[in-house]
């Protein structure tokens, strides 16, 4: 496993990280999830990602229990807050009340004393940004959070946050968590250049486009019974990738991967990691063997010729 710095910090995180969105507490049972986390840890993955809203807190409990057997200093643990966790008017967003309460609830569910990375799971236009940043900074001073992150914020929103942080001497955002894969490339235009300039790295989710970039879904073929697309608990977002034009590209990418002697998933992850500003590719494995295959993408360098072929296919 190779490691990269997270943003403009001294923190090293594994190029492949393990998430729990749509899996733990939903489509993946506790025992299987624990096995997946164990194999990831044994293969050098040191970054584990979850969120309060994943399975309404169940994912945090599962992740916390699975990691409990390992030294706390040996892994990096991330969670998030923004989405509704109840029906009350203050059970969502990034207000001081909601962030404060959710960080403490996450600490309890994860059964840890501190969270390495706390993400604002989305931007909250209904809460003053200064209020959110001051609350997070207070939690940093208390030692309950070590680093500040955001997820799917625009460059303008992050710039506003940096301006406020610098003005009031608050800790800066050091990481953003956007979606990024061969079919979803919007961050290349503005987010990555902004991150490179301001010391904010990307930990990207869905590098395999919900599993479509593994090659398991064939054009005109049946959906595998044990796949995400066949599971009503986790298939709500995959439809955008199961289009004819994308599946045709997947076939060509699979051929290219075969030619250079790696799997399609390894090609897709290595392609994401070609960006120096991407610190880690966040995978969502539901089987130990998926982790074993995906971690082999760490350290793969794609030649200029291969990258040109990929661009030609994606066009």
C-alpha positions, 0 to 999 in steps of 0.5 A, spaced: 500 500 500 502 506 498 500 513 502 499 520 500 499 526 504 492 529 506 492 536 503 497 541 506 497 536 513 502 531 516 497 526 515 498 520 511 492 516 508 492 510 504 491 511 497 485 506 497 480 507 503 474 503 505 467 507 506 460 504 508 455 508 504 450 503 502 453 497 505 454 496 512 447 496 516 443 496 509 446 491 504 451 488 508 451 484 515 455 486 521 459 479 520 461 480 513 462 488 514 467 486 519 471 481 515 471 486 509 474 491 514 479 486 517 482 484 510 482 492 508 486 493 515 491 487 513 492 490 506 495 496 509 488 500 508 488 505 514 483 510 512 476 508 514 470 512 512 463 513 515 457 518 516 452 519 521 446 518 516 449 511 513 443 506 515 441 511 520 447 510 525 448 503 524 454 503 519 458 507 525 456 502 530 459 497 525 465 500 523 467 502 530 466 495 533 470 492 527 476 497 528 476 496 536 481 490 536 486 495 533 490 500 536 487 507 535 493 510 532 493 505 527 487 508 523 484 514 520 477 514 522 472 519 518 465 521 519 460 526 517 454 530 519 449 534 515 443 530 513 437 529 517 437 524 523 430 526 525 424 529 524 425 535 528 427 542 525 434 542 528 435 535 526 439 537 520 444 542 517 450 545 520 448 549 525 452 549 532 446 545 535 446 540 530 453 539 529 455 539 536 450 534 538 451 529 532 459 529 533 458 527 540 453 522 537 458 519 532 463 519 538 458 514 542 456 510 536 463 509 534 466 508 541 472 512 540 475 519 544 476 523 537 474 523 530 480 524 525 476 527 520 470 531 520 466 532 514 460 537 513 456 532 508 454 538 504 454 545 504 448 548 508 445 555 505 441 556 511 446 557 516 451 562 517 458 559 515 462 562 520 457 559 525 459 552 522 466 553 522 466 556 529 463 550 532 468 545 528 473 549 531 471 549 538 470 541 537 478 541 534 480 545 540 477 540 545 480 534 541 474 531 539 476 532 531 483 533 528 482 535 521 476 539 517 473 536 511 467 538 506 463 533 501 461 536 495 462 543 496 463 548 490 470 551 489 466 558 491 463 555 497 470 552 500 473 559 498 468 563 502 470 558 508 478 559 507 476 566 507 473 566 514 478 561 517 483 566 515 480 572 518 478 569 525 484 564 525 480 558 525 483 551 522 482 551 515 479 545 511 484 540 508 480 535 504 474 535 500 470 528 498 467 529 491 464 523 487 470 522 481 470 517 476 471 516 469 464 518 468 463 523 473 469 528 472 466 535 474 472 536 479 477 536 474 475 543 471 475 547 478 475 543 484 482 540 483 485 546 481 482 550 487 485 544 491 492 544 489 492 552 490 489 552 497 492 545 500 485 541 500 486 534 497 480 530 494 478 523 497 473 521 492 468 516 492 465 512 487 471 511 483 468 505 480 461 508 478 457 504 483 461 498 481 459 499 473 467 500 472 468 493 474 465 490 468 460 486 471 454 489 468 454 487 460 450 491 455 444 487 453 446 482 459 442 480 465 444 484 472 447 479 476 443 477 482 448 478 487 450 485 485 448 492 487 444 493 481 439 487 484 439 490 491 433 495 492 437 497 499 443 499 495 441 500 487 438 507 488 444 511 484 446 506 480 441 507 474 445 513 471 451 509 470 447 503 466 446 506 460 448 503 453 453 509 451 457 507 458 456 500 458 459 500 451 465 504 453 466 499 459 467 494 454 472 497 451 476 499 457 475 492 459 479 490 453 484 495 454 485 493 462 486 486 459 491 488 454 496 491 460 495 485 464 490 488 470 483 488 472 478 493 469 477 496 477 484 496 478 485 501 471 479 505 474 482 506 480 489 507 478 486 512 473 483 516 479 489 516 482 493 519 477 491 526 479 496 528 485 491 532 488 487 525 489 489 523 496 485 516 496 480 513 492 474 511 497 471 504 495 465 501 498 466 493 498 461 488 500 466 482 499 473 481 502 475 479 495 473 486 492 478 489 497 483 484 495 483 486 488 482 493 489 488 495 493 492 492 488 491 499 484 495 502 489 502 504 486 500 502 479 502 508 474 498 508 467 503 510 461 501 516 457 499 511 451 494 508 456 491 514 458 491 517 451 487 511 449 482 511 455 481 519 453 479 516 446 474 511 449 471 516 454 470 521 449 
